[in-house]
Amino acid sequence: MSFHPVASTLPVRWTKATASNPNENCVECGALNNAVVVRDGKNPDGPAHVYTAPTFAAFVKSVAVGGLVRATV
């Protein structure tokens, strides 16, 4: 993973889940070369996290099969 300090400056078409509520927290994703960038939808000028496409695909697969557990804080 890498980090970009200002997500809105990236040449990315940002998308979010259609089930997202515009007044709630949401994550937006976009494609950039062979990577996936992720930002906080309520803070478009904030940072973006950049993941390789295979890393992001593995994350999505883990979520889909219930392979992640919630951390206790």
All heavy atoms as TSV, in Angstrom:
chain	resi	resn	atom	element	x	y	z
A	1	MET	N	N	0.843	-1.175	0.000
A	1	MET	CA	C	0.000	0.000	0.000
A	1	MET	C	C	0.887	1.236	0.000
A	1	MET	O	O	1.926	1.257	0.623
A	1	MET	CB	C	-0.905	0.010	1.229
A	1	MET	CG	C	-1.772	1.239	1.276
A	1	MET	SD	S	-2.631	1.513	2.832
A	1	MET	CE	C	-1.333	2.123	3.849
A	2	SER	N	N	0.434	2.231	-0.703
A	2	SER	CA	C	1.086	3.530	-0.629
A	2	SER	C	C	0.020	4.570	-0.301
A	2	SER	O	O	-1.158	4.257	-0.170
A	2	SER	CB	C	1.828	3.855	-1.925
A	2	SER	OG	O	0.929	3.931	-3.005
A	3	PHE	N	N	0.444	5.790	-0.201
A	3	PHE	CA	C	-0.400	6.854	0.313
A	3	PHE	C	C	-0.265	8.064	-0.596
A	3	PHE	O	O	0.825	8.398	-1.039
A	3	PHE	CB	C	0.099	7.148	1.729
A	3	PHE	CG	C	-0.503	8.343	2.384
A	3	PHE	CD1	C	-1.744	8.265	2.989
A	3	PHE	CD2	C	0.182	9.533	2.437
A	3	PHE	CE1	C	-2.291	9.368	3.614
A	3	PHE	CE2	C	-0.352	10.639	3.060
A	3	PHE	CZ	C	-1.600	10.547	3.649
A	4	HIS	N	N	-1.368	8.715	-0.888
A	4	HIS	CA	C	-1.351	9.966	-1.637
A	4	HIS	C	C	-2.039	11.011	-0.759
A	4	HIS	O	O	-3.166	10.812	-0.318
A	4	HIS	CB	C	-2.080	9.810	-2.969
A	4	HIS	CG	C	-1.874	10.966	-3.872
A	4	HIS	ND1	N	-2.597	12.122	-3.770
A	4	HIS	CD2	C	-0.999	11.161	-4.880
A	4	HIS	CE1	C	-2.187	12.977	-4.680
A	4	HIS	NE2	N	-1.219	12.417	-5.372
A	5	PRO	N	N	-1.389	12.153	-0.482
A	5	PRO	CA	C	-1.916	13.103	0.502
A	5	PRO	C	C	-3.210	13.823	0.111
A	5	PRO	O	O	-3.974	14.221	0.995
A	5	PRO	CB	C	-0.775	14.092	0.701
A	5	PRO	CG	C	0.065	13.971	-0.507
A	5	PRO	CD	C	-0.091	12.562	-0.997
A	6	VAL	N	N	-3.481	14.015	-1.182
A	6	VAL	CA	C	-4.682	14.754	-1.593
A	6	VAL	C	C	-5.405	13.959	-2.684
A	6	VAL	O	O	-5.062	14.042	-3.864
A	6	VAL	CB	C	-4.332	16.172	-2.093
A	6	VAL	CG1	C	-5.611	16.953	-2.401
A	6	VAL	CG2	C	-3.485	16.919	-1.077
A	7	ALA	N	N	-6.407	13.204	-2.270
A	7	ALA	CA	C	-7.106	12.311	-3.191
A	7	ALA	C	C	-7.722	13.042	-4.375
A	7	ALA	O	O	-7.724	12.527	-5.492
A	7	ALA	CB	C	-8.176	11.535	-2.436
A	8	SER	N	N	-8.247	14.226	-4.153
A	8	SER	CA	C	-8.952	14.942	-5.222
A	8	SER	C	C	-8.037	15.363	-6.370
A	8	SER	O	O	-8.528	15.723	-7.438
A	8	SER	CB	C	-9.675	16.162	-4.656
A	8	SER	OG	O	-8.754	17.067	-4.091
A	9	THR	N	N	-6.734	15.311	-6.187
A	9	THR	CA	C	-5.818	15.680	-7.272
A	9	THR	C	C	-5.475	14.504	-8.186
A	9	THR	O	O	-4.815	14.695	-9.204
A	9	THR	CB	C	-4.512	16.275	-6.716
A	9	THR	OG1	O	-3.829	15.275	-5.949
A	9	THR	CG2	C	-4.777	17.503	-5.872
A	10	LEU	N	N	-5.931	13.314	-7.820
A	10	LEU	CA	C	-5.648	12.141	-8.649
A	10	LEU	C	C	-6.582	12.098	-9.855
A	10	LEU	O	O	-7.760	12.449	-9.744
A	10	LEU	CB	C	-5.823	10.863	-7.825
A	10	LEU	CG	C	-4.820	10.654	-6.707
A	10	LEU	CD1	C	-5.262	9.506	-5.807
A	10	LEU	CD2	C	-3.437	10.387	-7.281
A	11	PRO	N	N	-6.080	11.655	-11.010
A	11	PRO	CA	C	-6.924	11.553	-12.202
A	11	PRO	C	C	-7.778	10.284	-12.156
A	11	PRO	O	O	-7.573	9.332	-12.909
A	11	PRO	CB	C	-5.910	11.508	-13.340
A	11	PRO	CG	C	-4.723	10.830	-12.729
A	11	PRO	CD	C	-4.690	11.299	-11.295
A	12	VAL	N	N	-8.755	10.279	-11.251
A	12	VAL	CA	C	-9.553	9.086	-10.976
A	12	VAL	C	C	-11.032	9.430	-11.062
A	12	VAL	O	O	-11.457	10.501	-10.626
A	12	VAL	CB	C	-9.229	8.558	-9.555
A	12	VAL	CG1	C	-10.162	7.442	-9.154
A	12	VAL	CG2	C	-7.786	8.115	-9.465
A	13	ARG	N	N	-11.817	8.512	-11.595
A	13	ARG	CA	C	-13.277	8.632	-11.538
A	13	ARG	C	C	-13.721	7.869	-10.295
A	13	ARG	O	O	-13.655	6.644	-10.240
A	13	ARG	CB	C	-13.919	8.024	-12.783
A	13	ARG	CG	C	-15.413	8.137	-12.765
A	13	ARG	CD	C	-16.014	7.689	-14.091
A	13	ARG	NE	N	-17.452	7.622	-13.951
A	13	ARG	CZ	C	-18.163	6.510	-14.048
A	13	ARG	NH1	N	-17.573	5.376	-14.320
A	13	ARG	NH2	N	-19.461	6.547	-13.894
A	14	TRP	N	N	-14.124	8.592	-9.274
A	14	TRP	CA	C	-14.473	8.004	-7.989
A	14	TRP	C	C	-15.880	7.426	-8.030
A	14	TRP	O	O	-16.799	8.037	-8.571
A	14	TRP	CB	C	-14.377	9.056	-6.885
A	14	TRP	CG	C	-12.995	9.570	-6.711
A	14	TRP	CD1	C	-12.479	10.726	-7.216
A	14	TRP	CD2	C	-11.930	8.942	-5.994
A	14	TRP	NE1	N	-11.163	10.857	-6.851
A	14	TRP	CE2	C	-10.793	9.769	-6.099
A	14	TRP	CE3	C	-11.814	7.757	-5.276
A	14	TRP	CZ2	C	-9.576	9.457	-5.513
A	14	TRP	CZ3	C	-10.604	7.444	-4.681
A	14	TRP	CH2	C	-9.505	8.291	-4.811
A	15	THR	N	N	-16.049	6.246	-7.445
A	15	THR	CA	C	-17.359	5.628	-7.357
A	15	THR	C	C	-17.583	5.121	-5.932
A	15	THR	O	O	-16.629	4.871	-5.193
A	15	THR	CB	C	-17.507	4.440	-8.330
A	15	THR	OG1	O	-16.507	3.465	-8.038
A	15	THR	CG2	C	-17.383	4.889	-9.768
A	16	LYS	N	N	-18.845	4.994	-5.570
A	16	LYS	CA	C	-19.190	4.413	-4.275
A	16	LYS	C	C	-20.347	3.456	-4.479
A	16	LYS	O	O	-21.019	3.479	-5.508
A	16	LYS	CB	C	-19.522	5.475	-3.244
A	16	LYS	CG	C	-20.730	6.317	-3.555
A	16	LYS	CD	C	-20.944	7.350	-2.470
A	16	LYS	CE	C	-22.061	8.304	-2.848
A	16	LYS	NZ	N	-22.273	9.286	-1.810
A	17	ALA	N	N	-20.588	2.623	-3.497
A	17	ALA	CA	C	-21.655	1.644	-3.601
A	17	ALA	C	C	-22.997	2.340	-3.793
A	17	ALA	O	O	-23.258	3.380	-3.183
A	17	ALA	CB	C	-21.691	0.767	-2.348
A	18	THR	N	N	-23.845	1.759	-4.618
A	18	THR	CA	C	-25.160	2.354	-4.852
A	18	THR	C	C	-26.024	2.310	-3.598
A	18	THR	O	O	-26.957	3.085	-3.470
A	18	THR	CB	C	-25.890	1.638	-6.004
A	18	THR	OG1	O	-25.957	0.239	-5.710
A	18	THR	CG2	C	-25.167	1.854	-7.320
A	19	ALA	N	N	-25.689	1.431	-2.666
A	19	ALA	CA	C	-26.447	1.337	-1.414
A	19	ALA	C	C	-26.004	2.383	-0.391
A	19	ALA	O	O	-26.596	2.488	0.673
A	19	ALA	CB	C	-26.294	-0.063	-0.815
A	20	SER	N	N	-24.985	3.162	-0.715
A	20	SER	CA	C	-24.495	4.168	0.225
A	20	SER	C	C	-25.514	5.276	0.414
A	20	SER	O	O	-26.196	5.688	-0.517
A	20	SER	CB	C	-23.198	4.803	-0.293
A	20	SER	OG	O	-22.172	3.878	-0.321
A	21	ASN	N	N	-25.596	5.754	1.636
A	21	ASN	CA	C	-26.449	6.884	1.965
A	21	ASN	C	C	-25.574	8.132	1.889
A	21	ASN	O	O	-24.529	8.190	2.519
A	21	ASN	CB	C	-27.008	6.697	3.377
A	21	ASN	CG	C	-27.936	7.810	3.791
A	21	ASN	OD1	O	-27.794	8.944	3.363
A	21	ASN	ND2	N	-28.887	7.481	4.639
A	22	PRO	N	N	-25.954	9.149	1.136
A	22	PRO	CA	C	-25.089	10.329	0.984
A	22	PRO	C	C	-24.814	11.067	2.288
A	22	PRO	O	O	-23.866	11.834	2.374
A	22	PRO	CB	C	-25.839	11.218	-0.004
A	22	PRO	CG	C	-27.221	10.701	-0.068
A	22	PRO	CD	C	-27.199	9.266	0.391
A	23	ASN	N	N	-25.626	10.839	3.316
A	23	ASN	CA	C	-25.412	11.519	4.596
A	23	ASN	C	C	-24.675	10.660	5.609
A	23	ASN	O	O	-24.551	11.031	6.759
A	23	ASN	CB	C	-26.761	11.962	5.171
A	23	ASN	CG	C	-27.438	12.968	4.267
A	23	ASN	OD1	O	-26.786	13.838	3.717
A	23	ASN	ND2	N	-28.727	12.823	4.100
A	24	GLU	N	N	-24.208	9.514	5.200
A	24	GLU	CA	C	-23.512	8.596	6.090
A	24	GLU	C	C	-22.063	8.431	5.626
A	24	GLU	O	O	-21.672	8.897	4.567
A	24	GLU	CB	C	-24.217	7.228	6.094
A	24	GLU	CG	C	-25.642	7.281	6.582
A	24	GLU	CD	C	-25.760	7.611	8.061
A	24	GLU	OE1	O	-24.857	7.243	8.839
A	24	GLU	OE2	O	-26.762	8.249	8.430
A	25	ASN	N	N	-21.287	7.724	6.433
A	25	ASN	CA	C	-19.909	7.428	6.055
A	25	ASN	C	C	-19.905	6.514	4.837
A	25	ASN	O	O	-20.711	5.597	4.739
A	25	ASN	CB	C	-19.189	6.720	7.205
A	25	ASN	CG	C	-19.062	7.626	8.404
A	25	ASN	OD1	O	-19.015	8.841	8.279
A	25	ASN	ND2	N	-19.001	7.033	9.573
A	26	CYS	N	N	-19.012	6.784	3.922
A	26	CYS	CA	C	-18.876	5.912	2.768
A	26	CYS	C	C	-17.431	5.948	2.292
A	26	CYS	O	O	-16.683	6.889	2.555
A	26	CYS	CB	C	-19.818	6.305	1.641
A	26	CYS	SG	S	-19.473	7.915	0.921
A	27	VAL	N	N	-17.069	4.909	1.616
A	27	VAL	CA	C	-15.744	4.804	1.027
A	27	VAL	C	C	-15.916	4.889	-0.469
A	27	VAL	O	O	-16.824	4.290	-1.039
A	27	VAL	CB	C	-15.082	3.463	1.418
A	27	VAL	CG1	C	-13.781	3.256	0.686
A	27	VAL	CG2	C	-14.871	3.397	2.918
A	28	GLU	N	N	-15.054	5.645	-1.130
A	28	GLU	CA	C	-15.081	5.744	-2.582
A	28	GLU	C	C	-13.823	5.093	-3.134
A	28	GLU	O	O	-12.752	5.196	-2.539
A	28	GLU	CB	C	-15.159	7.202	-3.022
A	28	GLU	CG	C	-16.435	7.873	-2.572
A	28	GLU	CD	C	-16.517	9.333	-2.959
A	28	GLU	OE1	O	-15.464	9.992	-3.093
A	28	GLU	OE2	O	-17.638	9.818	-3.108
A	29	CYS	N	N	-13.975	4.431	-4.273
A	29	CYS	CA	C	-12.851	3.745	-4.911
A	29	CYS	C	C	-12.730	4.203	-6.351
A	29	CYS	O	O	-13.687	4.675	-6.952
A	29	CYS	CB	C	-13.076	2.238	-4.914
A	29	CYS	SG	S	-13.189	1.505	-3.291
A	30	GLY	N	N	-11.545	4.024	-6.896
A	30	GLY	CA	C	-11.311	4.333	-8.290
A	30	GLY	C	C	-10.109	3.561	-8.802
A	30	GLY	O	O	-9.309	3.041	-8.025
A	31	ALA	N	N	-10.011	3.471	-10.120
A	31	ALA	CA	C	-8.896	2.770	-10.749
A	31	ALA	C	C	-7.845	3.776	-11.190
A	31	ALA	O	O	-8.161	4.847	-11.711
A	31	ALA	CB	C	-9.387	1.978	-11.945
A	32	LEU	N	N	-6.585	3.422	-10.976
A	32	LEU	CA	C	-5.474	4.274	-11.380
A	32	LEU	C	C	-4.357	3.353	-11.861
A	32	LEU	O	O	-3.722	2.674	-11.049
A	32	LEU	CB	C	-4.995	5.125	-10.204
A	32	LEU	CG	C	-3.857	6.089	-10.466
A	32	LEU	CD1	C	-4.285	7.151	-11.471
A	32	LEU	CD2	C	-3.418	6.756	-9.168
A	33	ASN	N	N	-4.159	3.318	-13.173
A	33	ASN	CA	C	-3.186	2.404	-13.773
A	33	ASN	C	C	-3.533	0.978	-13.342
A	33	ASN	O	O	-4.643	0.544	-13.530
A	33	ASN	CB	C	-1.763	2.805	-13.407
A	33	ASN	CG	C	-1.428	4.217	-13.886
A	33	ASN	OD1	O	-1.851	4.614	-14.959
A	33	ASN	ND2	N	-0.720	4.959	-13.082
A	34	ASN	N	N	-2.619	0.251	-12.741
A	34	ASN	CA	C	-2.901	-1.112	-12.274
A	34	ASN	C	C	-3.099	-1.112	-10.763
A	34	ASN	O	O	-2.608	-1.994	-10.066
A	34	ASN	CB	C	-1.777	-2.069	-12.675
A	34	ASN	CG	C	-2.169	-3.516	-12.467
A	34	ASN	OD1	O	-3.345	-3.867	-12.563
A	34	ASN	ND2	N	-1.210	-4.352	-12.145
A	35	ALA	N	N	-3.807	-0.105	-10.268
A	35	ALA	CA	C	-4.003	0.032	-8.827
A	35	ALA	C	C	-5.440	0.443	-8.538
A	35	ALA	O	O	-6.170	0.882	-9.418
A	35	ALA	CB	C	-3.046	1.077	-8.266
A	36	VAL	N	N	-5.818	0.289	-7.270
A	36	VAL	CA	C	-7.115	0.749	-6.787
A	36	VAL	C	C	-6.848	1.779	-5.704
A	36	VAL	O	O	-6.043	1.545	-4.802
A	36	VAL	CB	C	-7.950	-0.415	-6.211
A	36	VAL	CG1	C	-9.254	0.089	-5.633
A	36	VAL	CG2	C	-8.202	-1.469	-7.282
A	37	VAL	N	N	-7.487	2.940	-5.831
A	37	VAL	CA	C	-7.326	3.984	-4.822
A	37	VAL	C	C	-8.611	4.093	-4.018
A	37	VAL	O	O	-9.715	3.901	-4.535
A	37	VAL	CB	C	-6.940	5.342	-5.451
A	37	VAL	CG1	C	-5.533	5.308	-5.978
A	37	VAL	CG2	C	-7.890	5.730	-6.556
A	38	VAL	N	N	-8.470	4.366	-2.731
A	38	VAL	CA	C	-9.595	4.403	-1.808
A	38	VAL	C	C	-9.519	5.693	-1.000
A	38	VAL	O	O	-8.440	6.068	-0.529
A	38	VAL	CB	C	-9.541	3.183	-0.852
A	38	VAL	CG1	C	-10.708	3.205	0.116
A	38	VAL	CG2	C	-9.512	1.880	-1.642
A	39	ARG	N	N	-10.665	6.369	-0.849
A	39	ARG	CA	C	-10.705	7.595	-0.044
A	39	ARG	C	C	-11.987	7.656	0.766
A	39	ARG	O	O	-12.956	6.945	0.490
A	39	ARG	CB	C	-10.585	8.834	-0.920
A	39	ARG	CG	C	-11.832	9.142	-1.735
A	39	ARG	CD	C	-11.678	10.419	-2.527
A	39	ARG	NE	N	-12.880	10.711	-3.313
A	39	ARG	CZ	C	-13.017	11.732	-4.120
A	39	ARG	NH1	N	-12.004	12.573	-4.287
A	39	ARG	NH2	N	-14.125	11.932	-4.781
A	40	ASP	N	N	-12.003	8.535	1.735
A	40	ASP	CA	C	-13.188	8.819	2.541
A	40	ASP	C	C	-14.084	9.740	1.721
A	40	ASP	O	O	-13.683	10.855	1.370
A	40	ASP	CB	C	-12.754	9.492	3.843
A	40	ASP	CG	C	-13.904	9.881	4.755
A	40	ASP	OD1	O	-15.075	9.797	4.337
A	40	ASP	OD2	O	-13.621	10.284	5.894
A	41	GLY	N	N	-15.292	9.306	1.428
A	41	GLY	CA	C	-16.198	10.092	0.600
A	41	GLY	C	C	-16.585	11.428	1.201
A	41	GLY	O	O	-16.929	12.362	0.485
A	42	LYS	N	N	-16.533	11.547	2.527
A	42	LYS	CA	C	-16.877	12.816	3.165
A	42	LYS	C	C	-15.698	13.779	3.201
A	42	LYS	O	O	-15.850	14.921	3.601
A	42	LYS	CB	C	-17.389	12.559	4.583
A	42	LYS	CG	C	-18.719	11.818	4.587
A	42	LYS	CD	C	-19.301	11.809	5.959
A	42	LYS	CE	C	-20.601	12.566	5.808
A	42	LYS	NZ	N	-21.318	12.776	7.011
A	43	ASN	N	N	-14.522	13.313	2.809
A	43	ASN	CA	C	-13.317	14.148	2.823
A	43	ASN	C	C	-12.560	13.951	1.511
A	43	ASN	O	O	-11.466	13.394	1.496
A	43	ASN	CB	C	-12.440	13.782	4.025
A	43	ASN	CG	C	-11.255	14.704	4.174
A	43	ASN	OD1	O	-11.210	15.776	3.582
A	43	ASN	ND2	N	-10.285	14.298	4.967
A	44	PRO	N	N	-13.121	14.419	0.380
A	44	PRO	CA	C	-12.503	14.158	-0.918
A	44	PRO	C	C	-11.125	14.790	-1.092
A	44	PRO	O	O	-10.344	14.331	-1.918
A	44	PRO	CB	C	-13.506	14.727	-1.920
A	44	PRO	CG	C	-14.336	15.686	-1.132
A	44	PRO	CD	C	-14.356	15.183	0.276
A	45	ASP	N	N	-10.811	15.812	-0.320
A	45	ASP	CA	C	-9.494	16.438	-0.409
A	45	ASP	C	C	-8.500	15.826	0.576
A	45	ASP	O	O	-7.355	16.260	0.668
A	45	ASP	CB	C	-9.589	17.943	-0.168
A	45	ASP	CG	C	-10.368	18.640	-1.276
A	45	ASP	OD1	O	-10.220	18.237	-2.437
A	45	ASP	OD2	O	-11.129	19.564	-0.967
A	46	GLY	N	N	-8.947	14.833	1.316
A	46	GLY	CA	C	-8.067	14.145	2.254
A	46	GLY	C	C	-7.203	13.125	1.541
A	46	GLY	O	O	-7.131	13.085	0.309
A	47	PRO	N	N	-6.557	12.266	2.291
A	47	PRO	CA	C	-5.632	11.301	1.704
A	47	PRO	C	C	-6.345	10.155	0.990
A	47	PRO	O	O	-7.520	9.889	1.221
A	47	PRO	CB	C	-4.869	10.775	2.914
A	47	PRO	CG	C	-5.823	10.931	4.047
A	47	PRO	CD	C	-6.595	12.185	3.750
A	48	ALA	N	N	-5.589	9.498	0.133
A	48	ALA	CA	C	-6.050	8.283	-0.542
A	48	ALA	C	C	-5.034	7.183	-0.280
A	48	ALA	O	O	-3.829	7.443	-0.206
A	48	ALA	CB	C	-6.180	8.520	-2.039
A	49	HIS	N	N	-5.537	5.984	-0.125
A	49	HIS	CA	C	-4.670	4.823	0.004
A	49	HIS	C	C	-4.654	4.131	-1.348
A	49	HIS	O	O	-5.691	3.967	-1.986
A	49	HIS	CB	C	-5.189	3.883	1.089
A	49	HIS	CG	C	-5.168	4.519	2.434
A	49	HIS	ND1	N	-4.055	4.551	3.219
A	49	HIS	CD2	C	-6.122	5.191	3.121
A	49	HIS	CE1	C	-4.310	5.189	4.339
A	49	HIS	NE2	N	-5.569	5.596	4.303
A	50	VAL	N	N	-3.468	3.730	-1.787
A	50	VAL	CA	C	-3.299	3.122	-3.096
A	50	VAL	C	C	-2.863	1.673	-2.908
A	50	VAL	O	O	-1.857	1.405	-2.246
A	50	VAL	CB	C	-2.248	3.895	-3.931
A	50	VAL	CG1	C	-2.127	3.301	-5.324
A	50	VAL	CG2	C	-2.600	5.385	-3.998
A	51	TYR	N	N	-3.629	0.749	-3.486
A	51	TYR	CA	C	-3.356	-0.685	-3.378
A	51	TYR	C	C	-3.135	-1.265	-4.768
A	51	TYR	O	O	-3.802	-0.834	-5.713
A	51	TYR	CB	C	-4.534	-1.412	-2.732
A	51	TYR	CG	C	-4.882	-0.920	-1.357
A	51	TYR	CD1	C	-5.833	0.076	-1.167
A	51	TYR	CD2	C	-4.252	-1.435	-0.239
A	51	TYR	CE1	C	-6.151	0.536	0.108
A	51	TYR	CE2	C	-4.560	-0.988	1.038
A	51	TYR	CZ	C	-5.505	-0.002	1.191
A	51	TYR	OH	O	-5.812	0.449	2.442
A	52	THR	N	N	-2.282	-2.259	-4.876
A	52	THR	CA	C	-2.172	-2.959	-6.148
A	52	THR	C	C	-3.493	-3.661	-6.412
A	52	THR	O	O	-4.231	-4.009	-5.479
A	52	THR	CB	C	-1.034	-3.998	-6.138
A	52	THR	OG1	O	-1.356	-5.025	-5.194
A	52	THR	CG2	C	0.311	-3.360	-5.808
A	53	ALA	N	N	-3.795	-3.876	-7.673
A	53	ALA	CA	C	-5.055	-4.547	-8.012
A	53	ALA	C	C	-5.154	-5.934	-7.378
A	53	ALA	O	O	-6.207	-6.275	-6.826
A	53	ALA	CB	C	-5.216	-4.610	-9.530
A	54	PRO	N	N	-4.091	-6.766	-7.398
A	54	PRO	CA	C	-4.203	-8.079	-6.752
A	54	PRO	C	C	-4.426	-7.990	-5.236
A	54	PRO	O	O	-5.178	-8.791	-4.667
A	54	PRO	CB	C	-2.865	-8.758	-7.059
A	54	PRO	CG	C	-2.356	-8.068	-8.273
A	54	PRO	CD	C	-2.843	-6.653	-8.155
A	55	THR	N	N	-3.812	-7.026	-4.570
A	55	THR	CA	C	-4.000	-6.859	-3.132
A	55	THR	C	C	-5.444	-6.482	-2.826
A	55	THR	O	O	-6.068	-7.029	-1.919
A	55	THR	CB	C	-3.042	-5.792	-2.578
A	55	THR	OG1	O	-1.706	-6.235	-2.790
A	55	THR	CG2	C	-3.274	-5.527	-1.106
A	56	PHE	N	N	-6.001	-5.559	-3.590
A	56	PHE	CA	C	-7.382	-5.151	-3.363
A	56	PHE	C	C	-8.343	-6.290	-3.670
A	56	PHE	O	O	-9.321	-6.509	-2.941
A	56	PHE	CB	C	-7.722	-3.909	-4.190
A	56	PHE	CG	C	-8.992	-3.254	-3.759
A	56	PHE	CD1	C	-9.034	-2.477	-2.616
A	56	PHE	CD2	C	-10.158	-3.416	-4.490
A	56	PHE	CE1	C	-10.210	-1.872	-2.196
A	56	PHE	CE2	C	-11.343	-2.811	-4.074
A	56	PHE	CZ	C	-11.363	-2.043	-2.933
A	57	ALA	N	N	-8.074	-7.061	-4.722
A	57	ALA	CA	C	-8.920	-8.211	-5.063
A	57	ALA	C	C	-8.910	-9.240	-3.930
A	57	ALA	O	O	-9.956	-9.818	-3.600
A	57	ALA	CB	C	-8.457	-8.844	-6.368
A	58	ALA	N	N	-7.756	-9.459	-3.317
A	58	ALA	CA	C	-7.668	-10.396	-2.191
A	58	ALA	C	C	-8.474	-9.888	-1.008
A	58	ALA	O	O	-9.140	-10.679	-0.315
A	58	ALA	CB	C	-6.208	-10.615	-1.806
A	59	PHE	N	N	-8.440	-8.590	-0.759
A	59	PHE	CA	C	-9.231	-7.995	0.321
A	59	PHE	C	C	-10.729	-8.204	0.070
A	59	PHE	O	O	-11.466	-8.645	0.953
A	59	PHE	CB	C	-8.910	-6.506	0.454
A	59	PHE	CG	C	-9.876	-5.761	1.317
A	59	PHE	CD1	C	-9.864	-5.930	2.695
A	59	PHE	CD2	C	-10.807	-4.903	0.762
A	59	PHE	CE1	C	-10.762	-5.248	3.508
A	59	PHE	CE2	C	-11.709	-4.215	1.558
A	59	PHE	CZ	C	-11.685	-4.396	2.938
A	60	VAL	N	N	-11.173	-7.903	-1.140
A	60	VAL	CA	C	-12.592	-8.048	-1.481
A	60	VAL	C	C	-13.018	-9.505	-1.326
A	60	VAL	O	O	-14.088	-9.802	-0.783
A	60	VAL	CB	C	-12.872	-7.524	-2.902
A	60	VAL	CG1	C	-14.275	-7.889	-3.370
A	60	VAL	CG2	C	-12.667	-6.019	-2.954
A	61	LYS	N	N	-12.180	-10.428	-1.766
A	61	LYS	CA	C	-12.497	-11.853	-1.630
A	61	LYS	C	C	-12.616	-12.245	-0.159
A	61	LYS	O	O	-13.520	-12.970	0.231
A	61	LYS	CB	C	-11.441	-12.703	-2.319
A	61	LYS	CG	C	-11.740	-14.176	-2.280
A	61	LYS	CD	C	-10.703	-14.989	-3.033
A	61	LYS	CE	C	-11.036	-16.470	-2.941
A	61	LYS	NZ	N	-10.065	-17.281	-3.664
A	62	SER	N	N	-11.714	-11.744	0.676
A	62	SER	CA	C	-11.768	-12.045	2.111
A	62	SER	C	C	-13.049	-11.536	2.740
A	62	SER	O	O	-13.653	-12.208	3.573
A	62	SER	CB	C	-10.572	-11.427	2.830
A	62	SER	OG	O	-9.384	-12.064	2.456
A	63	VAL	N	N	-13.474	-10.367	2.346
A	63	VAL	CA	C	-14.733	-9.820	2.863
A	63	VAL	C	C	-15.903	-10.685	2.412
A	63	VAL	O	O	-16.787	-11.025	3.209
A	63	VAL	CB	C	-14.925	-8.356	2.400
A	63	VAL	CG1	C	-16.321	-7.858	2.721
A	63	VAL	CG2	C	-13.871	-7.455	3.017
A	64	ALA	N	N	-15.895	-11.075	1.152
A	64	ALA	CA	C	-17.011	-11.847	0.596
A	64	ALA	C	C	-17.191	-13.204	1.272
A	64	ALA	O	O	-18.316	-13.661	1.447
A	64	ALA	CB	C	-16.813	-12.038	-0.903
A	65	VAL	N	N	-16.102	-13.836	1.660
A	65	VAL	CA	C	-16.204	-15.170	2.269
A	65	VAL	C	C	-16.216	-15.117	3.789
A	65	VAL	O	O	-16.176	-16.138	4.452
A	65	VAL	CB	C	-15.080	-16.117	1.779
A	65	VAL	CG1	C	-15.159	-16.306	0.281
A	65	VAL	CG2	C	-13.714	-15.620	2.204
A	66	GLY	N	N	-16.241	-13.922	4.357
A	66	GLY	CA	C	-16.284	-13.783	5.814
A	66	GLY	C	C	-14.957	-14.059	6.476
A	66	GLY	O	O	-14.916	-14.467	7.630
A	67	GLY	N	N	-13.879	-13.837	5.751
A	67	GLY	CA	C	-12.553	-14.133	6.279
A	67	GLY	C	C	-11.959	-13.060	7.167
A	67	GLY	O	O	-10.831	-13.210	7.647
A	68	LEU	N	N	-12.670	-11.982	7.395
A	68	LEU	CA	C	-12.164	-10.915	8.253
A	68	LEU	C	C	-12.959	-10.881	9.543
A	68	LEU	O	O	-14.152	-11.154	9.560
A	68	LEU	CB	C	-12.264	-9.557	7.545
A	68	LEU	CG	C	-11.507	-9.429	6.231
A	68	LEU	CD1	C	-11.746	-8.060	5.634
A	68	LEU	CD2	C	-10.034	-9.667	6.433
A	69	VAL	N	N	-12.305	-10.545	10.613
A	69	VAL	CA	C	-12.982	-10.430	11.901
A	69	VAL	C	C	-12.854	-8.995	12.391
A	69	VAL	O	O	-11.860	-8.319	12.130
A	69	VAL	CB	C	-12.423	-11.411	12.944
A	69	VAL	CG1	C	-12.698	-12.834	12.538
A	69	VAL	CG2	C	-10.940	-11.201	13.161
A	70	ARG	N	N	-13.853	-8.547	13.117
A	70	ARG	CA	C	-13.846	-7.188	13.658
A	70	ARG	C	C	-12.870	-7.107	14.822
A	70	ARG	O	O	-12.892	-7.942	15.727
A	70	ARG	CB	C	-15.235	-6.798	14.133
A	70	ARG	CG	C	-15.330	-5.393	14.663
A	70	ARG	CD	C	-16.742	-5.078	15.089
A	70	ARG	NE	N	-17.580	-5.044	13.917
A	70	ARG	CZ	C	-18.215	-3.949	13.491
A	70	ARG	NH1	N	-18.106	-2.834	14.152
A	70	ARG	NH2	N	-18.952	-3.985	12.424
A	71	ALA	N	N	-12.029	-6.098	14.802
A	71	ALA	CA	C	-11.085	-5.882	15.898
A	71	ALA	C	C	-11.817	-5.291	17.087
A	71	ALA	O	O	-12.718	-4.475	16.949
A	71	ALA	CB	C	-9.967	-4.947	15.454
A	72	THR	N	N	-11.415	-5.697	18.268
A	72	THR	CA	C	-11.975	-5.133	19.487
A	72	THR	C	C	-11.094	-3.960	19.912
A	72	THR	O	O	-9.891	-4.114	20.047
A	72	THR	CB	C	-11.991	-6.190	20.612
A	72	THR	OG1	O	-12.725	-7.316	20.134
A	72	THR	CG2	C	-12.636	-5.636	21.853
A	73	VAL	N	N	-11.725	-2.815	20.072
A	73	VAL	CA	C	-10.947	-1.612	20.427
A	73	VAL	C	C	-11.214	-1.240	21.858
A	73	VAL	O	O	-12.250	-1.326	22.389
A	73	VAL	CB	C	-11.329	-0.434	19.494
A	73	VAL	CG1	C	-10.539	0.799	19.846
A	73	VAL	CG2	C	-11.110	-0.830	18.061
